[in-house]
Amino acid sequence: MSTTGKETPEQRWAPAYRAHCPTCRESGREFSSYGNAEEAARGHAGKHTHTTYVVDQYGIRIIGSFQRPGELQV
């Protein structure tokens, strides 16, 4: 923290998202945007017919990020 009590830009952590597959028990590469991680989760779900989701940098599942095989995106 700075002397004014506010965070400085260099102290903030950039958000990080990963596609995670509980069936494979693996997470994909790290993305700085949620949309890219969601697309990776969708790709894995389609390719391997596994249900996947997106997790944040702390390993916490993002609500509403489930990707199921065969689901169409609107």
N, C-alpha and C positions, 0 to 999 in steps of 0.2 A: 504494500500500500504506500501511496505517496503521503506527503505531509498534510495534504488536504483531506485525506481519508477516502479518496476515490481510487479505483483501479486505473492503472495506466495501460495503454494498449498492449505493450509488450508482456504484461503479466496475465492477460486473458488467455484462456485456452481456446483454441479453435474447436468448433464442434467436429466430431468424427463419427461416422456411421459405417456399419458393416452389415452385410447380408449374413444371416446365421441359419444353418440347417440343423435342427435337433436330431434328425435321423443320422446324418453323417457326423454329428458332433463337432462341426467345424464352422468357423466364421471366415468369410471372404476377406479381400483386401479392404483397406480403410479408404473411405471417401469423405470429402469435406462437405458434400451436398447430400441431403436425404434422398433426393430423386434418383441419383446415380446408384445408391445402395439399394433402393427399392427396385430399380431395373435389374440389378444383379440378382436380387432375391427372386424376382419374377423369372429370370432366365434359368436359374437353378431349378426352380419349381417345375418349369416346363420341360427341361432336359432330363431330369432325374425322377420326375413325378413324386417329389417330396414337398411337404408343406414347409415353407420358410418364412422368416420374418426379419425385420431390421432391428439391430441393437445400437445403442449409443456408445460413447467412449468408455462408459462405466459398465458395459455389458447388460444394461437394462433394456428390455424389449420396448419398442415404441408402440404405443396403443394404435390399433388399426392398421398395422403394417403387415399382417398375415398375407401371404401369397400362396394360394392353393393351386395344385395342378388342374389345368383345364378351365380355370375361371377366366372370363373375358373382362378386360378393362373397359370401362365406359368413358 
